[in-house]
Amino acid sequence: MHYDLVLAGGTVVEPSLGVHRCLDVGISDGKVVYLDEGIPSGSIGQLIALDGDLVTPGIIDLHTHVYWGGTPLGVPPDLVSEHHAVTTLVDAGSAGAGNIMGFKQYVAEPAYARVFAFLNIAFPGIIAAVYDPGSFVIVGENDGLRYDMVESAIDACRAFPELVRGVKVRASLEASGDQALEPVKLALEVARAVDRPLMVHINVPPPGRAEVLGLLCKGDILTHAFRGHPNAGVDRKGRVTPEMWEARERGVIMDLGHGGGSFSWDVTAQMLEQGFPPDVISSDIHLSCRFHPTWPGMPAFNMPNAMSKLLSLGMEIDEVIRAATVSPAAAIGQAGKLGTLEPGSVADVSVLRIEDGSFSFFDPFSGERKGTKRVVPRFAVVGGRLMAREGSASSSGEPDGSHGVRAW
């Protein structure tokens, strides 16, 4: 048999199969065809020796903003996927019914990674604007409900069923003004009409987190679920609130949605201690995230950063990988298709290195924090195609220190 690509010597962490051990991965015609010990017999187009790096199903970032050039908050999908070893990007509401066609044609289709979308209930999508460094202007897309067009959103979801995997609404003061739950109710009407999940962003109220959770059902997603006060998932004594437990029991998905200001180290630690981890780890990467000190222009709040924080807070590596692969795949209706390395599945693979030490992280709520684990992305494979920063993987698997070949 001929193998287009073999990843040899890595530690495979595959939560959907319950695997955590050294295995080799053989890829042919865009599919995983070999997952076992020992390099498979047959001709091999390219062999990459990994020397113990982690090999996981392709990482899925459930909450991104990658409408680059189409909305003020968008970042380039190719740079995000290449730098972070992410194989699937789900844009969370950058586009609405009025510009989803542009997102499809100019962002999703040309991108190296797989790109899906949650359609914003607001016709123009997210219109918050960053005009220049240090100057931040917010225009709330749901304020006054003038842009929240239910029928147009339903039509857009039905027109692009493969691309649009859910509906998004930002329910918070900066996005909705004093409209409270009204945008959520309109977005729910769309989601139920097209049988897709609803993702709700929360920030400074109104509305309150408890009010939002009361409307959500199994498969719906609360993003920014591990933010600090106000609208935190814990009370002022640090106890996970009853409505959070009740929503989880109903099957509401709790998404990290880190972003530039939606993750609290202390709140997340309190929730983990009480047995309430995130179902999904996502970055909410956008142009206003704090910038990376090494990669010019690249936001530092990203999937490796978020995964590192959860590892440093004591979440087990298998569960971190599950929350970045298996769980988001299920959330977008792709369970068994994505987020797995089972032979016969699509060959989406992420290769990571976990480093131990003392590392500085930034908590948007309380400043610099020290962690003990760092996730270093090596490269990714999408549909059997090696998606690496130029020179980042060779036949020996050694990185060359390159930080990418594309500029913003």
VEXDREN-2710 file (C-alpha; in Angstrom, 1 decimal):
% VEXDREN-2710
k/r/px/py/pz
1/MET/0.0/0.0/0.0
2/HIS/1.1/3.6/-0.6
3/TYR/1.0/6.1/2.2
4/ASP/1.1/9.8/1.2
5/LEU/2.2/10.8/4.7
6/VAL/3.3/8.9/7.9
7/LEU/3.6/10.5/11.3
8/ALA/5.9/8.3/13.3
9/GLY/7.0/8.2/16.9
10/GLY/4.3/10.5/18.4
11/THR/2.1/10.0/21.4
12/VAL/-1.4/9.8/20.0
13/VAL/-4.1/11.3/22.3
14/GLU/-7.4/10.4/20.8
15/PRO/-10.3/10.8/23.3
16/SER/-13.0/9.4/21.0
17/LEU/-11.1/6.1/20.9
18/GLY/-9.8/6.2/24.4
19/VAL/-6.2/6.1/23.1
20/HIS/-3.2/7.7/24.8
21/ARG/0.0/5.9/23.7
22/CYS/2.8/5.9/21.1
23/LEU/1.3/5.0/17.7
24/ASP/2.1/5.8/14.1
25/VAL/-0.4/7.4/11.8
26/GLY/-0.6/6.6/8.1
27/ILE/-2.5/8.8/5.7
28/SER/-3.6/8.1/2.2
29/ASP/-6.0/9.9/-0.2
30/GLY/-7.0/12.4/2.5
31/LYS/-8.0/9.7/5.0
32/VAL/-6.5/8.1/8.1
33/VAL/-5.8/4.5/7.0
34/TYR/-3.4/3.3/9.7
35/LEU/-3.3/3.9/13.5
36/ASP/-1.1/1.3/15.1
37/GLU/2.3/0.5/16.5
38/GLY/5.2/0.4/14.0
39/ILE/5.7/2.2/10.7
40/PRO/3.3/0.6/8.2
41/SER/4.7/-1.5/5.4
42/GLY/4.4/-0.1/2.0
43/SER/5.7/2.9/0.0
44/ILE/5.7/6.2/1.8
45/GLY/5.6/9.6/0.2
46/GLN/6.7/11.6/3.3
47/LEU/7.8/10.4/6.7
48/ILE/7.8/12.8/9.6
49/ALA/9.6/11.6/12.8
50/LEU/8.0/13.3/15.8
51/ASP/10.1/12.1/18.8
52/GLY/7.3/12.0/21.3
53/ASP/5.2/15.0/20.3
54/LEU/1.5/14.8/20.8
55/VAL/-0.6/13.7/17.8
56/THR/-4.2/14.6/18.2
57/PRO/-7.3/14.8/16.0
58/GLY/-7.4/18.1/14.2
59/ILE/-8.0/21.0/16.7
60/ILE/-11.4/22.7/16.2
61/ASP/-11.7/26.3/17.4
62/LEU/-15.4/26.7/18.0
63/HIS/-15.3/30.5/18.5
64/THR/-13.2/32.7/16.2
65/HIS/-13.6/35.8/14.1
66/VAL/-11.9/35.2/10.8
67/TYR/-13.9/37.5/8.4
68/TRP/-10.6/39.1/7.5
69/GLY/-11.2/42.3/5.4
70/GLY/-15.0/41.9/5.7
71/THR/-15.5/43.0/9.3
72/PRO/-13.3/45.2/11.6
73/LEU/-12.6/42.4/14.1
74/GLY/-11.5/39.7/11.6
75/VAL/-8.1/38.1/11.6
76/PRO/-6.7/36.0/8.6
77/PRO/-7.8/32.4/8.9
78/ASP/-4.6/31.0/7.2
79/LEU/-2.3/32.7/9.8
80/VAL/-4.5/31.5/12.7
81/SER/-4.6/27.9/11.5
82/GLU/-0.9/27.7/10.5
83/HIS/0.5/29.3/13.6
84/HIS/-1.8/27.4/16.0
85/ALA/-2.0/24.0/14.4
86/VAL/-5.8/24.4/14.2
87/THR/-7.6/22.5/11.4
88/THR/-11.1/23.8/11.7
89/LEU/-12.2/27.4/12.4
90/VAL/-15.8/28.2/13.3
91/ASP/-16.5/31.9/12.9
92/ALA/-18.9/33.0/15.7
93/GLY/-21.2/35.5/14.1
94/SER/-18.9/37.9/12.2
95/ALA/-21.3/37.6/9.3
96/GLY/-25.1/38.0/9.1
97/ALA/-27.5/37.3/6.4
98/GLY/-26.4/40.4/4.5
99/ASN/-22.7/39.4/4.1
100/ILE/-22.6/35.6/4.6
101/MET/-22.1/35.1/0.8
102/GLY/-18.9/37.2/0.9
103/PHE/-17.7/35.2/3.9
104/LYS/-18.3/32.0/2.0
105/GLN/-16.6/33.1/-1.2
106/TYR/-13.7/35.1/0.0
107/VAL/-12.9/33.5/3.4
108/ALA/-14.2/30.0/3.9
109/GLU/-13.6/28.6/0.4
110/PRO/-10.0/29.8/-0.1
111/ALA/-8.8/29.0/3.4
112/TYR/-6.4/26.2/4.1
113/ALA/-8.3/25.1/7.2
114/ARG/-11.9/24.1/7.3
115/VAL/-14.1/27.1/8.0
116/PHE/-17.7/27.0/9.3
117/ALA/-19.9/29.8/10.6
118/PHE/-22.5/30.6/13.2
119/LEU/-24.7/33.2/11.5
120/ASN/-25.4/36.4/13.4
121/ILE/-29.0/37.3/14.0
122/ALA/-28.1/40.8/13.0
123/PHE/-28.2/41.3/9.2
124/PRO/-24.8/42.9/8.9
125/GLY/-23.1/40.7/11.5
126/ILE/-20.8/42.1/14.1
127/ILE/-20.2/45.8/13.4
128/ALA/-18.1/46.7/16.4
129/ALA/-15.2/48.7/15.0
130/VAL/-11.5/49.0/15.9
131/TYR/-10.3/52.2/14.2
132/ASP/-6.7/52.3/15.3
133/PRO/-4.5/51.0/18.2
134/GLY/-5.7/52.4/21.5
135/SER/-9.0/53.6/20.1
136/PHE/-11.9/51.3/20.4
137/VAL/-15.4/52.2/19.2
138/ILE/-18.4/49.9/19.8
139/VAL/-21.5/49.9/17.6
140/GLY/-24.0/47.5/19.0
141/GLU/-25.5/45.4/16.2
142/ASN/-28.6/44.5/18.3
143/ASP/-29.2/47.9/19.9
144/GLY/-32.8/48.8/18.9
145/LEU/-33.2/45.5/17.1
146/ARG/-33.2/47.3/13.8
147/TYR/-30.9/44.8/12.2
148/ASP/-32.3/41.6/13.7
149/MET/-34.2/40.2/10.7
150/VAL/-35.5/36.7/11.5
151/GLU/-36.8/35.7/8.0
152/SER/-33.5/36.9/6.3
153/ALA/-31.5/34.9/8.8
154/ILE/-33.6/31.8/8.3
155/ASP/-33.2/32.1/4.5
156/ALA/-29.4/32.5/4.8
157/CYS/-29.1/29.4/7.0
158/ARG/-31.1/27.4/4.6
159/ALA/-29.1/28.7/1.6
160/PHE/-25.8/27.5/3.1
161/PRO/-26.5/24.5/5.3
162/GLU/-23.0/23.0/5.1
163/LEU/-21.3/26.3/6.0
164/VAL/-23.7/27.6/8.6
165/ARG/-23.6/25.3/11.6
166/GLY/-25.5/27.5/14.1
167/VAL/-26.9/30.9/15.0
168/LYS/-25.0/33.5/17.1
169/VAL/-26.3/36.4/19.2
170/ARG/-24.3/38.8/21.4
171/ALA/-26.5/39.5/24.5
172/SER/-24.7/42.2/26.5
173/LEU/-24.7/45.9/27.1
174/GLU/-22.2/46.8/24.4
175/ALA/-24.0/44.7/21.7
176/SER/-27.7/45.0/22.7
177/GLY/-28.0/48.2/24.8
178/ASP/-31.1/47.9/27.0
179/GLN/-32.8/45.2/24.8
180/ALA/-31.9/42.5/27.3
181/LEU/-33.3/39.1/26.2
182/GLU/-35.1/40.3/23.0
183/PRO/-32.2/39.6/20.6
184/VAL/-31.8/36.1/22.2
185/LYS/-35.4/35.3/21.6
186/LEU/-35.2/36.4/18.0
187/ALA/-32.0/34.3/17.5
188/LEU/-33.7/31.3/19.1
189/GLU/-36.6/31.6/16.7
190/VAL/-34.1/31.3/13.8
191/ALA/-32.1/28.5/15.4
192/ARG/-35.2/26.4/16.1
193/ALA/-36.6/27.0/12.5
194/VAL/-33.4/25.7/10.9
195/ASP/-32.6/23.0/13.6
196/ARG/-29.3/24.5/14.5
197/PRO/-27.8/25.3/17.9
198/LEU/-27.7/28.8/19.3
199/MET/-24.5/30.3/20.6
200/VAL/-25.0/33.2/23.1
201/HIS/-22.3/35.7/24.0
202/ILE/-22.6/37.2/27.5
203/ASN/-20.6/40.1/28.9
204/VAL/-21.7/43.1/31.0
205/PRO/-25.5/42.8/31.6
206/PRO/-28.2/43.3/30.7
207/PRO/-29.2/40.5/30.3
208/GLY/-28.0/38.4/33.2
209/ARG/-26.4/35.0/32.7
210/ALA/-29.3/33.2/34.6
211/GLU/-31.9/34.8/32.3
212/VAL/-30.0/33.7/29.2
213/LEU/-29.5/30.1/30.5
214/GLY/-33.2/29.8/31.2
215/LEU/-33.9/30.0/27.4
216/LEU/-31.2/27.5/26.3
217/CYS/-31.7/23.8/25.5
218/LYS/-29.6/20.8/24.8
219/GLY/-27.0/21.6/22.2
220/ASP/-27.2/25.3/22.6
221/ILE/-23.9/27.0/23.6
222/LEU/-23.1/29.6/26.3
223/THR/-19.8/31.2/25.3
224/HIS/-17.6/33.2/27.7
225/ALA/-19.0/30.8/30.4
226/PHE/-15.7/31.1/32.5
227/ARG/-15.5/34.9/32.5
228/GLY/-15.2/37.0/35.6
229/HIS/-17.8/39.2/37.3
230/PRO/-20.3/40.5/36.3
231/ASN/-22.1/37.5/34.7
232/ALA/-19.6/35.0/36.1
233/GLY/-20.6/31.4/36.5
234/VAL/-19.8/31.5/40.2
235/ASP/-21.4/33.6/43.0
236/ARG/-19.4/36.1/45.1
237/LYS/-18.3/33.2/47.4
238/GLY/-16.8/31.3/44.4
239/ARG/-19.6/28.7/44.2
240/VAL/-20.8/27.5/40.8
241/THR/-24.3/28.8/40.6
242/PRO/-27.4/26.5/40.5
243/GLU/-28.5/27.6/37.1
244/MET/-25.1/26.6/35.6
245/TRP/-25.4/23.1/37.0
246/GLU/-29.1/22.9/35.8
247/ALA/-28.1/24.1/32.3
248/ARG/-25.3/21.5/32.1
249/GLU/-27.8/18.8/33.2
250/ARG/-30.1/19.9/30.3
251/GLY/-27.2/19.5/27.8
252/VAL/-26.3/23.2/27.3
253/ILE/-22.7/23.4/26.1
254/MET/-20.3/25.5/28.3
255/ASP/-17.7/27.1/26.0
256/LEU/-14.6/28.9/27.3
257/GLY/-14.5/31.6/24.6
258/HIS/-11.4/33.2/25.9
259/GLY/-11.2/36.4/23.8
260/GLY/-9.6/39.6/24.9
261/GLY/-11.6/39.8/28.2
262/SER/-13.7/36.8/28.7
263/PHE/-11.5/34.5/30.8
264/SER/-10.8/34.7/34.5
265/TRP/-8.1/32.6/36.0
266/ASP/-9.6/32.7/39.4
267/VAL/-13.2/31.9/38.3
268/THR/-12.0/29.0/36.1
269/ALA/-9.9/27.6/39.0
270/GLN/-12.9/27.7/41.3
271/MET/-15.1/26.0/38.7
272/LEU/-12.6/23.3/38.0
273/GLU/-12.2/22.6/41.7
274/GLN/-16.0/22.0/41.9
275/GLY/-15.9/19.6/39.0
276/PHE/-17.2/22.0/36.4
277/PRO/-14.7/22.1/33.5
278/PRO/-15.5/23.7/30.1
279/ASP/-17.2/21.4/27.6
280/VAL/-15.4/23.2/24.8
281/ILE/-12.2/25.2/24.8
282/SER/-12.2/28.0/22.2
283/SER/-10.2/31.1/21.6
284/ASP/-12.6/33.9/20.5
285/ILE/-9.6/35.1/18.6
286/HIS/-10.1/38.6/17.0
287/LEU/-8.2/41.7/16.2
288/SER/-8.6/43.3/19.6
289/CYS/-7.0/40.4/21.5
290/ARG/-3.6/41.2/23.1
291/PHE/-0.9/40.8/20.5
292/HIS/1.8/38.1/20.6
293/PRO/5.3/39.4/21.5
294/THR/7.1/37.1/19.0
295/TRP/4.7/36.9/16.1
296/PRO/4.0/40.5/15.0
297/GLY/0.3/41.2/14.6
298/MET/-0.7/37.8/15.8
299/PRO/-3.2/37.8/18.7
300/ALA/-1.8/36.1/21.8
301/PHE/-5.1/34.9/23.1
302/ASN/-5.4/31.8/20.9
303/MET/-6.1/28.1/21.2
304/PRO/-2.6/27.1/22.4
305/ASN/-2.7/29.9/25.0
306/ALA/-6.2/28.8/26.2
307/MET/-5.2/25.1/26.3
308/SER/-2.0/26.0/28.2
309/LYS/-4.0/27.8/30.9
310/LEU/-6.4/24.9/31.4
311/LEU/-3.5/22.5/31.7
312/SER/-1.8/24.8/34.2
313/LEU/-5.0/24.9/36.2
314/GLY/-5.0/21.1/36.5
315/MET/-7.2/19.9/33.7
316/GLU/-5.9/16.6/32.4
317/ILE/-4.4/16.6/28.9
318/ASP/-6.9/14.0/27.6
319/GLU/-9.8/16.2/28.7
320/VAL/-8.2/19.3/27.2
321/ILE/-7.8/17.6/23.9
322/ARG/-11.4/16.3/24.1
323/ALA/-12.6/19.8/24.7
324/ALA/-10.7/21.0/21.6
325/THR/-11.6/18.2/19.3
326/VAL/-14.4/15.7/20.0
327/SER/-16.7/18.1/21.8
328/PRO/-16.6/21.0/19.3
329/ALA/-17.0/18.5/16.5
330/ALA/-20.3/17.3/18.1
331/ALA/-21.4/20.9/18.7
332/ILE/-21.3/21.7/15.0
333/GLY/-22.9/18.4/14.0
334/GLN/-19.6/16.8/12.8
335/ALA/-19.2/14.1/15.3
336/GLY/-17.5/11.1/13.8
337/LYS/-16.5/13.2/10.8
338/LEU/-14.1/15.6/12.5
339/GLY/-12.4/15.4/15.9
340/THR/-11.3/11.8/15.4
341/LEU/-8.4/9.7/14.1
342/GLU/-10.3/6.6/13.6
343/PRO/-9.2/4.8/10.5
344/GLY/-11.4/5.8/7.6
345/SER/-12.0/9.3/8.9
346/VAL/-10.9/12.5/7.3
347/ALA/-7.1/13.0/7.9
348/ASP/-7.3/16.2/10.1
349/VAL/-4.4/16.0/12.5
350/SER/-2.7/18.4/14.9
351/VAL/0.8/17.9/16.3
352/LEU/1.7/19.7/19.5
353/ARG/4.5/19.8/22.1
354/ILE/3.8/20.2/25.8
355/GLU/6.5/22.0/27.8
356/ASP/6.8/22.0/31.6
357/GLY/8.2/25.0/33.4
358/SER/7.2/28.4/34.7
359/PHE/5.4/30.5/32.1
360/SER/3.8/33.9/32.2
361/PHE/0.2/34.2/31.1
362/PHE/-2.1/37.1/31.1
363/ASP/-5.5/37.1/32.8
364/PRO/-7.8/39.9/31.4
365/PHE/-9.3/40.2/34.8
366/SER/-6.3/40.3/37.1
367/GLY/-3.1/40.7/35.1
368/GLU/-0.1/38.4/34.8
369/ARG/-0.4/34.8/36.1
370/LYS/2.2/32.0/36.3
371/GLY/1.5/28.6/34.8
372/THR/3.4/25.4/34.6
373/LYS/2.4/24.0/31.2
374/ARG/2.7/25.4/27.7
375/VAL/1.2/24.0/24.5
376/VAL/3.5/24.6/21.6
377/PRO/1.9/24.0/18.2
378/ARG/4.1/22.2/15.7
379/PHE/2.0/21.8/12.6
380/ALA/-1.3/20.4/11.3
381/VAL/-2.6/18.2/8.5
382/VAL/-5.9/19.1/6.9
383/GLY/-7.5/16.5/4.7
384/GLY/-4.2/14.7/4.3
385/ARG/-2.4/17.8/3.3
386/LEU/0.5/19.1/5.4
387/MET/-0.3/22.6/6.6
388/ALA/2.9/23.8/8.1
389/ARG/4.7/27.1/8.5
390/GLU/7.4/27.1/5.9
391/GLY/10.2/24.8/7.1
392/SER/8.4/23.9/10.3
393/ALA/8.4/20.2/9.6
394/SER/10.8/18.2/7.5
395/SER/11.5/14.5/7.2
396/SER/13.2/14.7/10.6
397/GLY/10.3/16.6/12.1
398/GLU/12.6/19.4/13.4
399/PRO/11.4/23.0/13.4
400/ASP/13.5/25.7/11.8
401/GLY/12.2/28.6/13.9
402/SER/10.3/30.2/11.1
403/HIS/7.4/32.3/12.1
404/GLY/5.4/32.1/8.9
405/VAL/5.6/33.2/5.3
406/ARG/2.5/35.4/5.0
407/ALA/2.0/38.9/6.3
408/TRP/-1.3/40.5/7.3
END
